[in-house]
């Protein structure tokens, strides 16, 4: 085995971990894969002769690449998007795809990813690397051009925002599936009271249709307002099928082989507290939904 082959083998041993880091940083599996590939290119150019902890080195490289991506993303958006739903990980309803299982080892739902989108790039990096992957602040600090103490403050500020905004979901998947099935049945039947019964009074619905005409992307708060939106969904409900969305029960709608939307639900205390809908056809086209085919 030559040096290049040895390096490639070591990199492959770290790939799943690096994709998990990048997905939490970017909220997009396609962009995460690009970041991981960039890390490989940097490694193959520089070698690892003086690297004592290759896994740690690669983690910080991916972090730096993702930080650059977030900064460019922010610069491209002259007007920040009011509604943005990250790209979900969709698996069959009976079991996680093995690839997704590795990515979701620490459980990262769409609701959490939505909150991470509200952080500044440096806050997100400090929080993801330290709180989710236990990277010491001494290693985080150079990436954000801060002292370790300042990096700690970034993570602390991000942590408070995450804890205050991301609802803690129920853990019983069977019960969650019952709630989602009840939501779907009520939507199909135009059952106003049935929908109210499964929604938390303070439920939030977030729909991201990308560059579609005004009005399709929206943020709706409160059970009755969400019910009205859910009833408009009823015409698509016949095309909905169950799926796991970021490891929890959700729905995928597709017609004629064309995906129309992915719905992720956050359920707490037996009620739906958040619905995140990705209906951006351009981004949906990048998702592999063939695993749902019978």
C-alpha positions in Angstrom: 0.0 0.0 0.0 1.5 3.4 -1.1 1.1 6.6 0.9 -1.8 7.8 -1.2 -3.8 4.6 -0.7 -3.0 4.6 3.0 -4.3 8.2 3.2 -7.4 7.4 1.3 -8.2 4.5 3.6 -7.8 6.7 6.7 -10.0 9.3 5.1 -12.8 6.7 4.4 -12.7 5.7 8.0 -13.7 9.3 8.9 -16.1 10.0 6.1 -19.3 9.2 8.0 -18.3 11.4 10.9 -17.3 14.3 8.6 -20.6 14.1 6.7 -22.4 14.3 10.0 -20.5 17.4 11.0 -21.0 19.0 7.6 -24.8 18.2 7.5 -25.3 19.9 10.9 -23.3 22.9 9.7 -25.0 23.3 6.3 -28.4 21.6 6.5 -27.9 20.1 3.1 -26.5 16.7 2.4 -25.4 17.6 -1.2 -23.5 20.6 0.2 -22.2 18.5 3.0 -20.8 16.0 0.5 -19.1 18.8 -1.4 -17.5 20.0 1.9 -16.2 16.5 2.7 -14.8 16.2 -0.8 -13.0 19.5 -0.4 -11.5 18.2 2.9 -10.2 15.2 1.0 -8.6 17.4 -1.7 -6.9 19.5 1.0 -5.7 16.4 2.7 -4.4 14.8 -0.5 -2.5 18.0 -1.3 -1.0 18.5 2.1 -0.5 14.9 3.3 -0.6 13.9 6.9 3.0 13.4 7.8 2.9 15.8 10.7 -0.8 15.2 11.8 -1.0 13.4 15.1 -4.8 13.2 15.2 -6.1 12.8 11.7 -9.7 12.6 12.7 -9.5 15.9 14.6 -7.6 17.6 11.8 -10.2 16.6 9.3 -13.0 17.7 11.5 -11.6 21.2 11.8 -10.9 21.3 8.1 -14.5 20.4 7.3 -15.6 23.0 9.9 -13.5 25.7 8.2 -14.9 24.7 4.7 -18.5 24.8 6.1 -17.9 28.2 7.7 -16.7 29.6 4.4 -19.8 28.1 2.7 -22.1 29.7 5.3 -20.5 33.1 4.9 -20.8 32.9 1.1 -24.4 31.8 1.5 -25.2 34.8 3.7 -23.4 37.2 1.3 -25.5 35.9 -1.6 -28.8 36.6 0.2 -29.3 40.4 0.0 -32.6 39.8 1.7 -32.4 37.0 4.3 -35.1 34.3 3.7 -37.9 34.6 6.2 -38.7 30.9 5.7 -36.1 28.3 5.1 -36.4 24.6 5.7 -33.1 22.6 5.5 -32.9 19.6 3.2 -34.3 16.6 5.1 -33.0 13.0 5.3 -35.8 10.8 4.0 -35.9 7.0 4.8 -38.5 4.2 4.6 -41.1 4.4 7.3 -40.1 1.0 8.7 -36.3 1.7 9.2 -33.7 4.3 8.7 -31.5 4.0 5.7 -28.0 2.9 7.0 -26.4 5.9 5.6 -28.9 8.2 7.3 -28.6 6.3 10.5 -24.9 7.2 10.7 -25.7 10.8 10.0 -28.4 11.0 12.7 -26.5 9.1 15.4 -27.0 12.1 17.8 -30.5 12.8 16.5 -30.8 16.0 14.5 -34.4 16.8 13.6 -35.6 19.4 11.1 -36.7 21.6 14.0 -33.2 21.8 15.3 -31.7 22.4 11.9 -34.2 25.3 11.4 -32.9 26.9 14.6 -29.3 26.4 13.6 -30.1 28.4 10.5 -30.8 31.4 12.7 -27.3 31.4 14.2 -24.5 33.4 12.8 -21.9 31.3 10.9 -19.4 31.5 13.8 -22.0 30.7 16.4 -23.1 27.7 14.4 -19.6 26.5 14.0 -18.7 26.8 17.7 -22.0 25.1 18.8 -21.8 22.3 16.3 -18.2 21.4 16.9 -18.2 21.8 20.6 -21.7 20.8 21.8 -22.4 18.1 19.2 -18.9 16.7 18.5 -16.9 17.6 21.7 -14.2 19.6 19.8 -12.3 21.5 22.5 -12.6 25.3 22.4 -8.8 25.5 22.0 -9.3 23.9 18.5 -12.5 25.8 17.7 -10.9 29.2 18.5 -8.5 29.5 15.5 -11.4 28.6 13.1 -13.4 31.6 14.2 -10.5 33.9 14.8 -11.3 34.2 18.5 -9.7 33.3 21.8 -10.9 30.1 23.4 -12.9 32.1 25.9 -14.6 34.0 23.2 -15.3 30.8 21.3 -16.9 29.5 24.5 -19.1 32.5 24.6 -20.2 32.0 21.0 -21.2 28.4 21.8 -23.0 29.5 25.0 -25.0 32.1 23.1 -25.9 29.6 20.5 -26.9 27.1 23.1 -29.3 29.5 24.8 -31.0 30.2 21.4 -31.3 26.5 20.6 -32.6 25.5 24.0 -35.1 28.4 23.8 -36.4 27.7 20.3 -36.0 24.0 19.5 -38.9 22.0 21.1 -37.9 18.7 22.8 -39.7 16.0 20.9 -41.4 12.8 22.2 -39.2 9.7 21.8 -42.0 7.0 21.2 -41.8 6.6 17.4 -45.0 4.4 17.3 -47.0 7.1 19.1 -45.5 9.7 16.8 -46.6 7.7 13.8 -50.2 7.5 15.2 -50.3 11.3 15.5 -49.0 11.8 12.0 -51.4 9.2 10.6 -54.3 11.0 12.4 -53.1 14.3 10.9 -53.1 12.8 7.4 -56.5 11.2 7.8 -58.0 14.4 9.1 -56.4 16.3 6.2 -57.8 13.9 3.6 -61.2 14.1 5.1 -61.3 17.9 5.6 -61.9 17.2 9.3 -61.4 20.6 11.0 -61.9 19.3 14.5 -59.8 16.2 13.9 -56.9 18.4 12.9 -57.3 20.6 15.9 -57.2 17.5 18.1 -53.7 16.6 17.0 -52.2 20.1 17.0 -50.7 22.0 19.9 -52.4 25.4 20.4 -49.1 27.1 19.7 -48.1 25.0 16.7 -45.8 26.5 14.0 -46.0 25.6 10.3 -43.1 26.6 8.1 -43.3 26.0 4.4 -40.4 26.6 2.1 -41.2 26.7 -1.6 -38.0 28.3 -2.7 -38.3 30.6 -5.7 -42.0 29.8 -6.2 -44.5 32.7 -6.5 -45.2 34.8 -3.5 -47.5 33.2 -1.0 -46.3 29.6 -1.2 -43.5 30.1 1.3 -45.0 31.0 4.6 -44.7 30.9 8.4 -48.0 30.2 10.2 -48.5 30.2 14.0 -51.4 28.9 16.0 -53.6 25.8 15.7 -56.6 27.4 13.8 -54.3 29.2 11.3 -52.4 26.0 10.7 -55.6 24.0 10.3 -56.6 26.3 7.4 -53.3 25.6 5.7 -53.6 21.9 6.4 -57.0 21.9 4.7 -55.5 23.4 1.6 -53.0 20.5 1.7 -56.0 18.1 1.5 -55.9 18.1 -2.3 -52.3 16.7 -2.1 -53.1 14.3 0.8 -54.1 11.4 -1.5 -50.6 11.4 -2.8 -48.9 11.4 0.6 -47.1 8.4 1.9 -45.4 7.7 5.2 -41.7 8.1 5.6 -39.1 8.8 8.2 -37.9 12.4 8.0 -34.7 12.9 9.9 -35.4 9.8 11.9 -39.0 10.6 12.9 -42.4 9.9 11.3 -43.2 12.3 8.4 -44.8 12.4 5.0 -43.7 12.6 1.4 -46.1 13.7 -1.4 -45.4 12.8 -4.9 -47.4 12.7 -8.1 -46.5 11.0 -11.3 -43.0 10.2 -9.9 -42.5 13.9 -9.2 -41.9 14.8 -5.5 -44.0 17.7 -4.4 -43.2 18.1 -0.7 -41.6 16.5 2.3 -43.3 17.2 5.7 -41.4 16.8 8.9 -43.3 16.8 12.2 -42.1 17.6 15.7 -44.4 16.0 18.3 -44.3 16.8 22.0 -46.6 15.5 24.7 -48.7 13.8 22.0 -49.3 16.9 20.0 -47.8 18.3 16.8 -45.8 21.4 17.9 -44.0 22.1 14.6 -44.5 21.2 10.9 -41.7 21.9 8.5 -42.5 21.5 4.8 -39.9 21.5 2.0 -41.7 22.3 -1.3 -38.8 23.7 -3.2 -38.9 21.6 -6.4 -35.3 22.4 -7.3 -34.0 21.1 -3.9 -36.5 18.2 -3.8 -35.0 17.0 -7.1 -31.7 16.5 -5.3 -33.2 14.1 -2.7 -33.1 10.4 -3.3 -36.7 9.3 -2.7 -36.5 6.1 -4.7 -36.0 4.2 -1.4 -39.7 4.8 -0.8 -40.7 2.9 -3.9 -42.3 -0.5 -3.3 
